Amino acid sequence: MFMSRLFFVMVAGGSFFCCAENNIGKAAPITADSVITLVSKLDAAFGFYYKDGISSHPSFLAKDVPFRIKSRIPVYIMQPDENQTGYYLRPGDSIVVAKDRTGTIEMKTADPVRNNELAFFSRLSRDIGAVRHLGNKTYIRNEKVDLKERDSLINKKHQERLGYLHAYQAKHKVSAGFVDYAGKAFYYAGIYEKLYLFYPGYDRNKIRSFYRDSLSGYRKTFNCDTCLDHAFFTDALVQVARTSAEKEINATRPFLFYSGLNAGQLRQIYDSAKLHFTGKVRSYMQSDILELLIANRQVSQTEAENLRREIDDEDFREQIGRQIKMRFKRELAGNLSGQKLFSPDSSFRSWNDFLKQHRNRVLYIDFWASWCVPCLAAMPASLKLKRKYAGKPVDFIYISLDEDFDKWKSAAENQQIRTFSYWGEGDFVSLLAKKFKIASIPRYMIVDKAGNVFSDDAMGPGDSNLTPVLDDLIKR
């Protein structure tokens, strides 16, 4: 049984988890691509996202419309909620998303064993906390950072998760492959949390010193090409690579992963990945960072092509090639005459007329909704940025993807976004959402003075890298 083979290895300056007699991250073998099919019975859209290679796929289910994922490996999908509620999907699954008698969202198949597995991560999140959290779990007491105490708390949480898995396995029939996957998820989550570089008051040099010996072991463990198949592996890999980048300083305190890092800091992590990793893992890290540099327009097209040629793995090289073509093409934001944007007084204009109204101005467009907690959390930063650019040729636009007009109108009033605030008719199945593939929010778009889409997946208003981009576009 997987539980009996897990133990801790203590090393100087901190502990790290180790699995004996178990190949960390190796997913149960599947020989060919298969299809995972999801069908929703919910009245409202069901939003989720998952990662395939270096690409994140924000997606949603509309009622009774089949959604298919082609994959040869298990896929871990997450809801964009506080707990990042997750579900373990297997190739070949045919899943119905509905609500149980208590109103809780659940996933069901015709296989009772798979139903037990599908319910596990969401139940774990509700009972003892999320495995993949969004930054609200720092293991710090009373605002004081004691790395030894913090390390001990993370070890205890790891054991608690394993205990929960053991108890669940005793009560519910699950497959050996699922137990293996969940155990590895906990292993990677523990490393992710230990090297977590964005909690209040962190000192990355102290973290590097405390985990110095552990880091050497982590880098060996994470030089594992087959481990890339596990969703939690890549999250932890980013932390291992960041902690290994010796030149990064404490001045930047990003919220998640690479968010908030400037081009120079990203290049330092890129160089660290080249130094410490090999094979497909190195190619993944290079591609992952390069994709962000491209998305944020922190490299030129020529620089992006040069960096792309350094990537050894052909699949990742091709993925980056597609990103370069997509991100650097100049696409007109128009040609959506059928899309209506409603004002609070119920009057409306077409998307094309809206663009004409803002001709010769840079547009920073915020797609949001009244029910979207991350959207609302970002509003103060958006309003602060809006005040910063007062009197300059930049317009801040707020387009709601709410289903209900009145709920949007009320929320817009509460958020004090009355100017250039619109309700986009059609929510996530609107012409606008389809054209720009908007399946999750918040989502930000930048349109330049000529009416070209500069970025259809831009940085958030709290990102320090956004200001130089807007300043540059103003000058053009």
Summary of the structure (lengths in Angstrom):
residues: 476
radius of gyration: 23.0
end to end distance: 63.4
largest distance: 67.0
contacts: 1475
relative contact order: 0.09
helix: 43%
strand: 20%
